[in-house]
Amino acid sequence: MKKTILLLAAIVSVLPLQPAMSAETADLLKTIKAVGNEGQGNVAAGKAVAELSQKDQTALKPILEAFRGSSPLSANWLRSVFETIADRALKSGKALPAKELQQFILDINQNPRARRLAFDWLLKVDETAADRLIPDMLQDPSPEFRRDAVARLVTAADAVKDNKQQKTKAIEIFQQALIGATDDDQVKTISKSLKKLGVKIDLQKHFGFLPNWSFVGPFNNKEKKGYFKTYPPENEIKLEAAYQGELGEVKWQKLTSDDQYGIFDIAKAISPYKGAIMYATTEFVSNEKQQVELRLGTPNAWKMWVNGKLLFGREEYHRGMTIDQYRVPVTLNPGKNTILLKLCQNEQTESWAQRYQFQLRVCKASGIAVPAANLVKTSQLNSNSKTNLVAGGTK
């Protein structure tokens, strides 16, 4: 008898706390997820939203799970349905499935936006959730959760940083916070505080900026005709080769950026040359096959190749430049990977149109840097940089 009771208890313990998703709920979610980016299927989705919104709180978890693979428009519909059901449940005195919400939040394979939605509603019924969950999210794939974890550590370090007896503790906490910090404002705050405590941070290394490149050019981009023109570096990368450029023969020359954000100022290297195209290439050695993002910042038109494959480009000039301005996903091969950039400057003469710059870093989708196995920092080659890049003088 005792064995039978124990067996039944074991069976009950593995049964789901909520009934399985009904076929009707599954069909409604499928209809909502079928909405196209141009609005196709909106009418059907609207009806599905209205019907699904009448379900009880047992539908909350299936709705959250439906975020995975949804378009931004479908995700907006799903968020609306979730909040309608959850709000109605709370107002009627019914409990939200707090345990299941927490399990969903802790599943890092789920959609980050859905995980954050679940977290926001869990806080409405469990005020202790943030203190319980956030401290362990310092390296979470979700930037929002990671930012919260970093903020808590920064607050803790700030509380003791002015106490000379706790200087070591403050440094340790700031350094721990830096592990998960990928937002520029938080990194700057931590770096500034550590500097005051006598610790210097290598921001190039922290963000994963690539500081060592070879350049060749300029090639002609008068009347912006060069963007679609194929110049020799697009067909071959031979660093010993010489080509006919806009101002004469051009050869590949190596430059290294000492800027803390890995910025290369091409205008200063070759003088503000207008209507120009420069090519920049570097090698990234990966220890394994891995999915990463190449995050580019530039105010100029550009194209990007990795291992000879054109990944993306944008023919837009002078829209400004920010860190992580463009995010290009790519799978790196084990060993050497060759990155090639085509950077185009037009002929505008306004003062705000003179920037000819770029920065590029390698990171995971979370924003955490992926270090290159071949990264060796060298001194910046400032001497003769203009004559190196532009044969026959500068313009």
N, C-alpha and C positions, 0 to 999 in steps of 0.2 A: 504493500500500500504506500509506504513512504517513498519507494523508488518511483512509483507511478506519479505521485504528486510532484516529485522533483523533475521528472521528465516533462510533465505538463507545464511546469513553471519555466523550464528551459525553452519550450516551444513558444510560449506566450512572449518571452523576453525578446525573441527575434521577429515577432510579428510587427508589421508597420503600425505606427501610432495612428495613422490616418488611412482611410480607404484609398485604393488605387484610383488614379485619375479616370474619370468616366470617359466613355467614347465620345459623348456629347461635348465635354470640355475640351478634349483633344481636337475635335473637329473645329471648334470655335477658335482655338489658338492657332490652328493651321491656317484658317482664313485670315486672321489678323496678320500672321507672319508673311502672307502672300502679297501684301501691299507692295507695289513697286515704288521706286524712288520718284517717278513722275506722277504718282497718284493713282496708278492702275489698281483697281480692286478696292478703292476707298469706300464705295457704297456698301459692298458686301462686308468689309471690315467694320464699318460703322454699325451695321446691324449686329454683327458678332460681338462687338464691344458692348452694345446695349444689353444683349442677352447674357453675356458672360458676367456683366456687372451685377446681375441678380443672384449670382451664386454666393454660397457662404464661405467662411474663412478656410474651408478645406481646399479651395481652389487657389489659395495664395501661393503655395509652393510650386504647383505646376506652372503658374503664371511667371514666377521668377525664373524657373528653368527654361521657359520659352524665350527668354532674352538671348540665350546663346544662339548665334547664327542669325539673329534678327537684324533687319536694316534699321538705321536710326529712326525712320518714320514709324516702323512697326514697334520699336522699343518705346516710343512716345505713347502709342496706343496702350501697350501693355502696362506702362507705368500708371496711366490714367485708370485702367481697370483695377489694378492692385490697390491703389489709394482709395478708390470708391468702396471696394469691399472691406478693406481694413478700417476705414473711417466709420462705415456703417456698423461694423461689429463692435467697435469701441463705444460708440454712442448708444448702442443698445445693451451695453453691459456684458457683452460676450468677450471671451478671452481670445487673444491672438495666439497662434501656435509658436510660443516663444522658443521652445526647444528646437523645433524644426527650422525656425528662422536663424538661430545661432549655428546649427549644423550647416545651413546653406552659406552663411557668411564665412565660415571656416573652410569651405570648399573652394580653394584657389583656382580650380578649373572652371568655375562658373563665371558668367559675364560680370566684369567689375561694376558696371552700372547697376546691375540687379543686386549684387552683394551690398552695395552702398544703400540702395533702397531698403533692403531687408534690415540693415543696421539702423537706419533712421527710424524705422517703425518699431524695432525691438527696443530702442531707447524709450519709447513712449510707455512701454509696459515693464521695463527693467532698467532702472536708472543706474544699476551697477555694471551694465554691459560694457560700457566704454572702459572703465577701470580694469575689467576682466579680460577684454579682448585686445584693445589697442596696443598695450606694451609688447605683445608678441608679434606685431605686424611691421616691424622695422624693415624687413626685406620682403614684404608682401608684394605681389605683382601689381596690385592696385595702387596707383600714385596717391589717391586720396587717403587710403588707410595708412600708407607709409608716411605721408605728410603729417598726419595726426600723431603717429608714433614719434616722429622726429621732434615735433613741437613740444611734446611732453618732456622729452629729454632736455631740450634747450631750456625749458622753464626750470627744470631741476638743476641744471648746471648754472643758470643765472642766479639761482638762490644761494649758491655757495662760491661763486667765482671771485667775489670781493673779499672773501675770508682767506687770509694768507695761509692759515693752517689747513685749509681744505683746497688749496690750489691744485694739488695732484688729482683729487677727486673730481674737481671741475673739468680738468683736462680730459680725464678718462670718460666722463659723461659726454662732453662735446665730441670727442673722437668717436664714441659709440653712435651718437646722433648722425655723424657724417656718413656712416656706413649706409644709411637708408636715404640720405638727402640727395635728391636729384633736381629739385626746384631751385632755380638760380637764387631767388631771394633768401631761401633758407641756407643754402650753401654759403652765400656771402655773409650772412649773420654769424654762422658758426666759424667761418674762416677768420672774420674780424675779431671775434672773441678769443679764438685760439692764438692769434697773433699777439694780442695784448697779454696773453699768458706765456708768451715766449715760444709758441709752436707755429711753424710756418707750414701751410698746406699747399701741395702741388695741385693746383686746380686743373691743369692740363691732364694729369694722370687721373684725377678723381672723375672728371667728366668723360675721359676717353678720347680727347682730341688728338688728331694725328698731326704732329708738328714737322715731319720731314717729307718734303715733296720735291719733285723735279719739274721744272717749267720749260716750256718752249713757246715762242711767239715773239711779237704779235703777228697774227694773220689778219687778212682784210675782213672787216665787217662794215664797210661803208654802206650807207642806206639800209643797214641791218640785213644785208643779203648773205652774210656768212653763217648765220645760224643753221640754215638748211644745207649749206655747202659742206662737202666732205673734204677735209684736209688730211694730209698723210698720217698724223697721229691716230686718227680714227681707224685706220686700216692696219697699223703696226705701231708697236711701241719699242723702238730701238734707241736706247739712250745714247748710243754713240753716233746716231745719224744726224745729218744736217739737212735743212729744208730751205726752200725759198720762201721767205716771209714777206710781210708788207714793206719792210724797210731794208730788205737784203737777206743775206743768209742768216739763219737762226739755228741754234743748237740747244739741246737740253742742258739746263743748269740746275744744280741743287740749291735749295734754300731751306732754312729751318726757322720756324716761328718761336720766338721767346715770349710772345704774348700769352698771358695766363689763360686766355680762352682760345688759343691756337689760331688767331686771326692772321691771315696773310694780306698785306696791303699791296696789291699789284700796282696801283697807281703810283705809289711811292717808289716801288722797285724799278718801274720803267718810265716814270714820269706820267702825268695824267694824259695818256694817249687815248684819243677818241676814235670810235669806229674800229675797235680792235677785238681780236679773239686770242685768248691764251689757253693753252692746255696745261694741265697739272696732273701728274701721276704719282702714285705711291704704291708700295707693297704692304699688305697686311698678312702676317703669318698667323694662321689659326691652329690651335692645338687639336682641333676636332672639327667635324662637320657640325655647323650650328646655324640656327636662324638668328639673325641680328637686324638692327636697323642702322642705316647710314643716315645721320641727321646733319643736314647742311644748312648753313646760314649764308646768304649772299643777297645783295641788292641788284644783282645782274641776271641776265638770261643765262641759262645753263643746261647742260646735258650730262648724264652720268652713265658710265659703263663699269661693269665688274666682270673681270675675266673675259673681256671682249663682247659681252652682251649689254646692249643698251637697255637700261632699267627705266629711266624716266628723264624728263626734261621740261623746262618751262620757259617760254619766250615772253618774259615780262621784265621790264627795266625799271629800276629805282622805286620799288615798292617798300623799301626799307630793309633792314637786316636785324634778325633776332636769333638767339640761340634756339636750336631745334625748329627752325622755320619750315624746313621740309623734312619729311620722314619717309625714307625709302627702304622697305623690307627686302632682304636678300639672304640667301643661304650661302654661307661661306664654306669652301672646301677645306679639308685638312691640308695644312701646308700653306704655300704661297697663294695669295689672291691679289690680283692687280686691279687697282681702282684708277679710273681715268675721268677727269672733269674737263668739260669745255665751258669756258667762262667768257661771256660776250658783253662788251661795252658798246653803247651807241654813241651818237655824236651830239647829244644835248650839251649845251654850254652853261646852263643854269648852275649855280653853286651847289644846289642840293643834288645835282645829277653827276657829281664827280667821283663818287665812291666806286671803287673797283676792288672788291674784297671778297674773301670767303673764309669759312671755318667749317671743319667737318669732324664729327666724332662718331665712334662706333659703340653701340650699346644694345642691351636687350630691349624688348618692347616696354619694359617697366621703366626704362631710362637709366638703369644701372650700367655703368661702363663695362665694356668687354675689352680687356687689355690685349694688345698685340704681342705675340711672342718675340717679335723682332724689334720692339721699340727701344731704340737707343737714342737718347737726347744728346745732340751735339751743339756746339756754339753756333750762333746765327752767323750766316755768311753775308755780312753787310758790305764788305769791301768789294768794290767794282760790281755791285749787284746790277746797276743800270746797264753797264756795258756788257755784262754777261748775258742779260736777257734780251737786249736790243742791239744787234750788230749795226755798226754805222752810226751810233749816237741815239739820242732819245728825242721824243717829241712831246 
